Amino acid sequence: MTSPAEGDPTRTPTTLFEAIGGEPTFRKLVDEFYVGVAGDPLLRPLYPEEDLRPAADRMTLFLMQYWGGPNTYSEQRGHPRLRMRHAPFRVGAAERDAWLRQMRRAVESLDLPKEYEETLWDYLERAAYFMVNTDEGDVTPPPRLG
């Protein structure tokens, strides 16, 4: 499936979803992230399913929707309620930092233009700090870029 911007090369992308390549880019991002999760001794236990594919699919749909792609995530799962969905799992500073390490590696694998990479990373970093649900360690969000 092509985005409207892909179908008309003269049209300027209107969302980050379109600007960075749509679904294939988000699938690559999330697939690369979960390669790291699978081998990470701190993160892997946070994913109770033996097969990480369902978690990867959910994350892909969420990120695509968040950045202006199809609303499939909400149609299938309702409101994201990210903190509520992650509440059963202990997420402290160590888990946050491990998540950010794997996500940073995945974002860099996309080789995006700097502007798009910074926009995407800013959100992912803030989201990681938001998901911390223990009082252990540093839970203060980093300063926003520029």
Contact map, one row per residue, 1 for C-alpha under 8 A:
11100000000000000000000000000000000000000000000000000000000000000000000000000000000000000000000000000000000000000000000000000000000000000000000000
11111110000000000000010000000000000000000000000000000000000000000000000000000000000000000000000000000000000000000000000000000000000000000000000000
11111110000000000100010000000000000000000000000000000000000000000000000000000000000000000000000000000000000000000000000000000000000000000000000000
01111111000000000100000000000000000000000000000000000000000000000000000000000000000000000000000000000000000000000000000000000000000000000000000000
01111111111110000100000000000000000000000000000000000000000000000000000000000000000000000000000000000000000000000000000000000000000000000000000000
01111111100000000100000000000000000000000000000000000000000000000000000000000000000000000000000000000000000000000000000000000000000000000000000000
01111111100000000000000000000000000000000000000000000000000000000000000000000000000000000000000000000000000000000000000000000000000000000000000000
00011111111000000000000000000000000000000000000000000000000000000000000000000000000000000000000000000000000000000000000000000000000000000000000000
00001111111100000000000000000000000000000000000000000000000000000000000000000000000000000000000000000000000000000000000000000000000000000000000000
00001001111100000000000000000000000000000000000000000000000000000000000000000000000000000000000000000000000000000000000000000000000000000000000000
00001001111110000000000000000000000000000000000000000000000000000000000000000000000000000000000000000000000000000000000000000000000000000000000000
00001000111111000000000000000000000000000000000000000000000000000000000000000000000000000000000000000000000000000000000000000000000000000000000000
00001000001111110110000000000000000000000000000000000000000000000000000000000000000000000000000000000000000000000000000000000000000000000000000000
00000000000111110110000000000000000000000000000000000000000000000000000000000000000000000000000000000000000000000000000000000000000000000000000000
00000000000011111110000000000000000000000000000000000000000000000011100000000000000000000000000000000000000000000000000000000000000000000000000000
00000000000011111111000000000000000000000000000000000000000000000011000000000000000000000000000000000000000000000001000000000000000000000000000000
00000000000000111111111000000000000000000000000000000000000000010011100000000000000000000000000000000000000000000000000000000000000000000000000000
00111100000011111111110000000000000000000000000000000000000000000001100000000000000000000000000000000000000000000000000000000000000000000000000000
00000000000011111111110000000000000000000000000000000000000000000000000000000000000000000000000000000000000000000000000000000000000000000000000000
00000000000000011111110010000000000000000000000000000000000000000000000000000000000000000000000000000000000000010001000000000000000000000000000000
00000000000000001111111110000000000000000000000000000000000000000000000000000000000000000000000000000000000000000000000000000000000000000000000000
01100000000000001111111111000000000000000000000000000000000000010000100000000000000000000000000000000000000000000000000000000000000000000000000000
00000000000000001000111111100000000000000000000000000000000000010000100000000000000000000000000000000000000000000000000000000000000000000000000000
00000000000000000000111111110000000000000000000000000000000000000000000000000000000000000000000000000000000000000000000000000000000000000000000000
00000000000000000001111111111000000000000000000000000000000000000000000000000000000000000000000000000000000001000000000000000000000000000000000000
00000000000000000000011111111100000000000000000000000000000100110000000000000000000000000000000000000000000000000000000000000000000000000000000000
00000000000000000000001111111110000000000000000000000000000100000000000000000000000000000000000000000000000000000000000000000000000000000000000000
00000000000000000000000111111111000000000000000000000000000000000000000000000000000000000000000000000000000001000000000000000000000000000000000000
00000000000000000000000011111111100000000000000000000000000000000000000000000000000000000000000000000000011011000000000000000000000000000000000000
00000000000000000000000001111111110000000000000000000001001100000000000000000000000000000000000000000000010000000000000000000000000000000000000000
00000000000000000000000000111111111000000000000000000001000000000000000000000000000000000000000000000000000000000000000000000000000000000000000000
00000000000000000000000000011111111100000000000000000000000000000000000000000000000000000000000000000000110010000000000000000000000000000000000000
00000000000000000000000000001111111110000000000000000000000000000000000000000000000000000000000000000110110000000000000000000000000000000000000000
00000000000000000000000000000111111111000000000000010001000000000000000000000000000000000000000000000000000000000000000000000000000000000000000000
00000000000000000000000000000011111111100000000000000000000000000000000000000000000000000000000000000000000000000000000000000000000000000000000000
00000000000000000000000000000001111111110000000000000000000000000000000000000000000000000000000000000100000000000000000000000000000000000000000000
00000000000000000000000000000000111111110011000000000000000000000000000000000000000000000000000000100100000000000000000000000000000000000000000000
00000000000000000000000000000000011111110011000000010000000000000000000000000000000000000000000000000000000000000000000000000000000000000000000000
00000000000000000000000000000000001111111001000000000000000000000000000000000000000000000000000000000000000000000000000000000000000000000000000000
00000000000000000000000000000000000111111111000000000000000000000000000000000000000000000000000001000000000000000000000000000000000000000000000000
00000000000000000000000000000000000000111111100000000000000000000000000000000000000000000000000000000000000000000000000000000000000000000000000000
00000000000000000000000000000000000000011111110000000000000000000000000000000000000000000000011001000000000000000000000000000000000000000000000000
00000000000000000000000000000000000011011111111000000000000000000000000000000000000000000000001001100000000000000000000000000000000000000000000000
00000000000000000000000000000000000011111111111000000000000000000000000000000000000000000000000000000000000000000000000000000000000000000000000000
00000000000000000000000000000000000000001111111100000000000000000000000000000000000000000000000000000000000000000000000000000000000000000000000000
00000000000000000000000000000000000000000111111100000000000000000000000000000000000000001100000000000000000000000000000000000000000000000000000000
00000000000000000000000000000000000000000011111111010010000000000000000000000000000000000000000000000000000000000000000000000000000000000000000000
00000000000000000000000000000000000000000000111111000000000000000000000000000000000000000000000000000000000000000000000000000000000000000000000000
00000000000000000000000000000000000000000000001111110000000000000000000000000000000000000000000000000000000000000000000000000000000000000000000000
00000000000000000000000000000000000000000000001111110000000000000000000000000000000000000000000000000000000000000000000000000000000000000000000000
00000000000000000000000000000000000000000000000011111100000000000000000000000000000000000000000000000000000000000000000000000000000000000000000000
00000000000000000000000000000000010001000000001011111111000000000000000000000000000000000000000000000000000000000000000000000000000000000000000000
00000000000000000000000000000000000000000000000000111111100000000000000000000000000000000000000000000000000000000000000000000000000000000000000000
00000000000000000000000000000000000000000000000000111111110000000000000000000000000000000000000000000000000000000000000000000000000000000000000000
00000000000000000000000000000000000000000000001000011111111000000000000000000000000000000000000000000000000000000000000000000000000000000000000000
00000000000000000000000000000110010000000000000000011111111100000000000000000000000000000000000000000000000000000000000000000000000000000000000000
00000000000000000000000000000000000000000000000000001111111110000000000000000000000000000000000000000000000000000000000000000000000000000000000000
00000000000000000000000000000000000000000000000000000111111111000000000010000000000000000000000000000000000000000000000000000000000000000000000000
00000000000000000000000000000100000000000000000000000011111111100000000000000000000000000000000000000000000000000000000000000000000000000000000000
00000000000000000000000001100100000000000000000000000001111111110000000000000000000000000000000000000000000000000000000000000000000000000000000000
00000000000000000000000000000000000000000000000000000000111111111000001110000000000000000000000000000000000000000000000000000000000000000000000000
00000000000000000000000000000000000000000000000000000000011111111100000011000001000000000000000000000000000000000000000000000000000000000000000000
00000000000000000000000001000000000000000000000000000000001111111110000000000000000000000000000000000000000000000000000000000000000000000000000000
00000000000000001000011001000000000000000000000000000000000111111111110000000000000000000000000000000000000000000000000000000000000000000000000000
00000000000000000000000000000000000000000000000000000000000011111111111110000000000000000000000000000000000000000000000000000000000000000000000000
00000000000000000000000000000000000000000000000000000000000001111111100000000000000000000000000000000000000000000000000000000000000000000000000000
00000000000000111000000000000000000000000000000000000000000000111111100000000000000000000000000000000000000000000000000000000000000000000000000000
00000000000000111100000000000000000000000000000000000000000000011111110000000000000000000000000000000000000000000000000000000000000000000000000000
00000000000000101100011000000000000000000000000000000000000000011111111000000000000000000000000000000000000000000000000000000000000000000000000000
00000000000000000000000000000000000000000000000000000000000000011001111110000000000000000000000000000000000000000000000000000000000000000000000000
00000000000000000000000000000000000000000000000000000000000010001000111111100000000000000000000000000000000000000000000000000000000000000000000000
00000000000000000000000000000000000000000000000000000000000010001000011111110000000000000000000000000000000000000000000000000000000000000000000000
00000000000000000000000000000000000000000000000000000000010011001000011111111101000000000000000000000000000000000000000000000000000000000000000000
00000000000000000000000000000000000000000000000000000000000001000000001111111111000000000000000000000000000000000000000000000000000000000000000000
00000000000000000000000000000000000000000000000000000000000000000000001111111100000000000000000000000000000000000000000000000000000000000000000000
00000000000000000000000000000000000000000000000000000000000000000000000111111100000000000000000000000000000000000000000000000000000000000000000000
00000000000000000000000000000000000000000000000000000000000000000000000011111111000000000000000000000000000000000000000000000000000000000000000000
00000000000000000000000000000000000000000000000000000000000000000000000011111111000000000000000000000000000000000000000000000000000000000000000000
00000000000000000000000000000000000000000000000000000000000000000000000001001111100000000000000000000000000000000000000000000000000000000000000000
00000000000000000000000000000000000000000000000000000000000001000000000011001111110010000000000000000000000000000000000000000000000000000000000000
00000000000000000000000000000000000000000000000000000000000000000000000000000011111110000000000000000000000000000000000000000000000000000000000000
00000000000000000000000000000000000000000000000000000000000000000000000000000001111111000000000000000000000000000000000000000000001000000000000000
00000000000000000000000000000000000000000000000000000000000000000000000000000000111111100000000000000000000000000000000000000000011000000000000000
00000000000000000000000000000000000000000000000000000000000000000000000000000000111111100000000000000000000000000000000000000000000000000000000000
00000000000000000000000000000000000000000000000000000000000000000000000000000001111111110000000000000000000000000000000000000000000000000000000000
00000000000000000000000000000000000000000000000000000000000000000000000000000000011111111000000000000000000000000000000000000000001000000000000000
00000000000000000000000000000000000000000000000000000000000000000000000000000000001111111100000000000000000000000000000000000000000010000000000000
00000000000000000000000000000000000000000000000000000000000000000000000000000000000011111100000000000000000000000000000000000000000000000000000000
00000000000000000000000000000000000000000000010000000000000000000000000000000000000001111110000000000000000000000000000000000000000000000000000000
00000000000000000000000000000000000000000000010000000000000000000000000000000000000000111111000000000000000000000000000000000000000111000000000000
00000000000000000000000000000000000000000000000000000000000000000000000000000000000000001111111100000000000000000000000000000000001111000000000000
00000000000000000000000000000000000000000000000000000000000000000000000000000000000000000111111100000000000000000000000000000000000111111000000000
00000000000000000000000000000000000000000000000000000000000000000000000000000000000000000011111110000000000000000000000000000000000100011110000000
00000000000000000000000000000000000000000100000000000000000000000000000000000000000000000011111111000000000000000000000000000000000000001000000000
00000000000000000000000000000000000000000110000000000000000000000000000000000000000000000011111111100000000000000000000000000000000000000000000000
00000000000000000000000000000000000000000000000000000000000000000000000000000000000000000011111111110000000000000000000000000001101100000000000000
00000000000000000000000000000000000000000000000000000000000000000000000000000000000000000000111111111000000000000000000000000000000000000000000000
00000000000000000000000000000000000000010110000000000000000000000000000000000000000000000000011111111100000000000000000000000000000000000000000000
00000000000000000000000000000000000010000010000000000000000000000000000000000000000000000000001111111110000000000000000000000001000000000000000000
00000000000000000000000000000000000000000000000000000000000000000000000000000000000000000000000111111111000000000000000000011001000000000000000000
00000000000000000000000000000000000000000000000000000000000000000000000000000000000000000000000011111111100000000000000000000000000000000000000000
00000000000000000000000000000000100110000000000000000000000000000000000000000000000000000000000001111111110000000000000000000000000000000000000000
00000000000000000000000000000000100000000000000000000000000000000000000000000000000000000000000000111111111000000000000000000000000000000000000000
00000000000000000000000000000000000000000000000000000000000000000000000000000000000000000000000000011111111100000000000010000000000000000000000000
00000000000000000000000000000001100000000000000000000000000000000000000000000000000000000000000000001111111110000000000000000000000000000000000000
00000000000000000000000000001101100000000000000000000000000000000000000000000000000000000000000000000111111111000000000000000000000000000000000000
00000000000000000000000000001000000000000000000000000000000000000000000000000000000000000000000000000011111111100000100010000000000000000000000000
00000000000000000000000000000000000000000000000000000000000000000000000000000000000000000000000000000001111111110000100000000000000000000000000000
00000000000000000000000000001001000000000000000000000000000000000000000000000000000000000000000000000000111111100000000000000000000000000000000000
00000000000000000000000010011000000000000000000000000000000000000000000000000000000000000000000000000000011111110000000000000000000000000000000000
00000000000000000000000000000000000000000000000000000000000000000000000000000000000000000000000000000000001111111000000000000000000000000000000000
00000000000000000001000000000000000000000000000000000000000000000000000000000000000000000000000000000000000101111101100000000000000000000000000000
00000000000000000000000000000000000000000000000000000000000000000000000000000000000000000000000000000000000000111111100000000000000000000000000000
00000000000000000000000000000000000000000000000000000000000000000000000000000000000000000000000000000000000000011111110000000000000000000000000000
00000000000000000000000000000000000000000000000000000000000000000000000000000000000000000000000000000000000000001111111000000000000000000000000000
00000000000000010001000000000000000000000000000000000000000000000000000000000000000000000000000000000000000000011111111100000000000000000000000000
00000000000000000000000000000000000000000000000000000000000000000000000000000000000000000000000000000000001100011111111110000000000000000000000000
00000000000000000000000000000000000000000000000000000000000000000000000000000000000000000000000000000000000000000111111111000000000000000000000010
00000000000000000000000000000000000000000000000000000000000000000000000000000000000000000000000000000000000000000011111111100000000000000000000000
00000000000000000000000000000000000000000000000000000000000000000000000000000000000000000000000000000000000000000001111111110000000000000000000000
00000000000000000000000000000000000000000000000000000000000000000000000000000000000000000000000000000001001000000000111111111000000000000000000000
00000000000000000000000000000000000000000000000000000000000000000000000000000000000000000000000000000000000000000000011111111100000000000000000110
00000000000000000000000000000000000000000000000000000000000000000000000000000000000000000000000000000000000000000000001111111110000000000000000000
00000000000000000000000000000000000000000000000000000000000000000000000000000000000000000000000000010000000000000000000111111111000000000000000000
00000000000000000000000000000000000000000000000000000000000000000000000000000000000000000000000000010000000000000000000011111111100000000000010000
00000000000000000000000000000000000000000000000000000000000000000000000000000000000000000000000000000000000000000000000001111111110000000000110000
00000000000000000000000000000000000000000000000000000000000000000000000000000000000000000000000000000000000000000000000000111111111000000000000000
00000000000000000000000000000000000000000000000000000000000000000000000000000000000000000000000100110000000000000000000000011111111100000000000000
00000000000000000000000000000000000000000000000000000000000000000000000000000000000000000000000100000000000000000000000000001111111100000011100000
00000000000000000000000000000000000000000000000000000000000000000000000000000000001000000000000000000000000000000000000000000111111100000000100000
00000000000000000000000000000000000000000000000000000000000000000000000000000000011001000010000100000000000000000000000000000011111110000000000000
00000000000000000000000000000000000000000000000000000000000000000000000000000000000000000111100100000000000000000000000000000001111111000010000000
00000000000000000000000000000000000000000000000000000000000000000000000000000000000000100111000000000000000000000000000000000000001111100000000000
00000000000000000000000000000000000000000000000000000000000000000000000000000000000000000111000000000000000000000000000000000000000111110000000000
00000000000000000000000000000000000000000000000000000000000000000000000000000000000000000001000000000000000000000000000000000000000011111010000000
00000000000000000000000000000000000000000000000000000000000000000000000000000000000000000001100000000000000000000000000000000000000001111110000000
00000000000000000000000000000000000000000000000000000000000000000000000000000000000000000001110000000000000000000000000000000000000000111110000000
00000000000000000000000000000000000000000000000000000000000000000000000000000000000000000000100000000000000000000000000000000000000000011111000000
00000000000000000000000000000000000000000000000000000000000000000000000000000000000000000000100000000000000000000000000000000000100100111111100000
00000000000000000000000000000000000000000000000000000000000000000000000000000000000000000000000000000000000000000000000000000000100000000111110000
00000000000000000000000000000000000000000000000000000000000000000000000000000000000000000000000000000000000000000000000000000100110000000011111000
00000000000000000000000000000000000000000000000000000000000000000000000000000000000000000000000000000000000000000000000000001100000000000001111100
00000000000000000000000000000000000000000000000000000000000000000000000000000000000000000000000000000000000000000000000000000000000000000000111110
00000000000000000000000000000000000000000000000000000000000000000000000000000000000000000000000000000000000000000000000001000000000000000000011111
00000000000000000000000000000000000000000000000000000000000000000000000000000000000000000000000000000000000000000000010001000000000000000000001111
00000000000000000000000000000000000000000000000000000000000000000000000000000000000000000000000000000000000000000000000000000000000000000000000111
